[in-house]
Amino acid sequence: MVTITNKEFAQMSGYIKANYGIYLKDEKRTLLTGRLQNILAQAGFNNFTDYFSYIVADKTGNAVIALVDQITTNHTFFMRESDHFYYFRDTVLPYLGKIVKNHDLRIWCAASSSGEEPYTLAMIVDEFFGKEKLYWDSKILATDISSKVLNIAKEGVYNKDRISPLPATWKMNYLKKVGADNYQITEKIKKEVIYRKFNLMDTVFPFKKKFHVIFCRNVMIYFDNDTKESLINKLYDCMENGGFLFIGHAESINRDTSDFKYIQPAVYRKE
Ligand SMILES: C[S@@+](CC[C@H](N)C(=O)[O-])C[C@H]1O[C@@H](n2cnc3c(N)ncnc32)[C@H](O)[C@@H]1O
């Protein structure tokens, strides 16, 4: 086991926070060293100083991809914080269905992990519009910083235990059995979700049009306050007036530093 010195931890954690927003307090030292052991062993590094030099010097991009895959916590599951999905279906979509121009509904799932959250949104949209869906461009942009989870999401294959929280009709309509224990998201739903790698720390959000709905759940818990507030302001700027922001229930928005209006737990609105 390669141990980390105080100086090395400060260097690594500073780099991770500056580039990915993820704030590793001192008590996360064991977590960080544990998660990086395999990379160090495979590449033959016996200290973190050499590993850090390799990361900053690597021009291929592979070193940071492997680092990001290890340092991100990608925990997610179908129907997580399910009240949000029902609010989206019962309040947000009926409202947007009436006011959105040109049938151009823009939804962004901003830390989509392995796809459970954006696919659920796509299922809800499909069910809500029914036959009218044909006339809507309501593709969901799903982004994450980790290549590993984006690849899982694109495959859209989940074990039967993972899909168990989904309502029976959605399972029937939007999943097909593959192999003994797995289910795959149908093509119809898959093509409604566009996956892209995107770092929420980027200073410029490169979206041509603003969003009507943003799900940015359970990622800000890893950020410090300044990073979180700056992200919330960027989300505000790329949100349509009247649009809805969903964050994790363990997260909150400070009314003094943001113009988002509180609607109900972990749901906010740009007025
Ligand atoms: C705990 S998961 C949350 C997944 C889902 N939103 C949910 O609530 O179940 C957090 C996700 O945020 C992603 N993430 C962490 N830092 C990020 C950053 N700077 N930019 C984009 N995504 C990031 C991680 O890769 C991870 O997949």
The ligand as a Tripos MOL2 file, in Angstrom:
@<TRIPOS>MOLECULE
LIG
   27    29     1     0     0
SMALL
NO_CHARGES

@<TRIPOS>ATOM
      1 C1        -23.6060   10.7140   -6.6640 C.3       1 LIG1
      2 S1        -23.7180   10.8470   -8.4110 S.3       1 LIG1
      3 C2        -25.3630   11.5120   -8.5880 C.3       1 LIG1
      4 C3        -26.0970   10.8790   -9.7460 C.3       1 LIG1
      5 C4        -27.5480   11.3250   -9.9120 C.3       1 LIG1
      6 N1        -27.6350   12.7180  -10.2310 N.3       1 LIG1
      7 C5        -28.3610   11.0190   -8.6910 C.2       1 LIG1
      8 O1        -28.7720   11.9400   -7.9770 O.co2     1 LIG1
      9 O2        -28.5960    9.8250   -8.4140 O.co2     1 LIG1
     10 C6        -22.7010   12.2870   -8.7040 C.3       1 LIG1
     11 C7        -22.1900   12.3690  -10.1340 C.3       1 LIG1
     12 O3        -21.5980   13.6510  -10.3210 O.3       1 LIG1
     13 C8        -20.4920   13.4940  -11.1970 C.3       1 LIG1
     14 N2        -19.5800   14.6400  -11.0220 N.ar      1 LIG1
     15 C9        -18.7420   14.9100   -9.9880 C.ar      1 LIG1
     16 N3        -18.0580   16.0370  -10.2120 N.ar      1 LIG1
     17 C10       -18.4700   16.4970  -11.4220 C.ar      1 LIG1
     18 C11       -18.1060   17.6290  -12.2000 C.ar      1 LIG1
     19 N4        -17.1850   18.5170  -11.8070 N.pl3     1 LIG1
     20 N5        -18.7280   17.8010  -13.3930 N.ar      1 LIG1
     21 C12       -19.6620   16.9100  -13.8230 C.ar      1 LIG1
     22 N6        -20.0320   15.8190  -13.1260 N.ar      1 LIG1
     23 C13       -19.4420   15.6130  -11.9320 C.ar      1 LIG1
     24 C14       -19.8770   12.1740  -10.7860 C.3       1 LIG1
     25 O4        -19.0810   11.6090  -11.7990 O.3       1 LIG1
     26 C15       -21.1200   11.3480  -10.4380 C.3       1 LIG1
     27 O5        -21.4940   10.4950  -11.4980 O.3       1 LIG1
@<TRIPOS>BOND
     1     1     2 1
     2     2     3 1
     3     2    10 1
     4     3     4 1
     5     4     5 1
     6     5     6 1
     7     5     7 1
     8     7     8 2
     9     7     9 1
    10    10    11 1
    11    11    12 1
    12    11    26 1
    13    12    13 1
    14    13    14 1
    15    13    24 1
    16    14    15 ar
    17    14    23 ar
    18    15    16 ar
    19    16    17 ar
    20    17    18 ar
    21    17    23 ar
    22    18    19 1
    23    18    20 ar
    24    20    21 ar
    25    21    22 ar
    26    22    23 ar
    27    24    25 1
    28    24    26 1
    29    26    27 1
@<TRIPOS>SUBSTRUCTURE
     1 LIG1         1 GROUP 0 **** ****
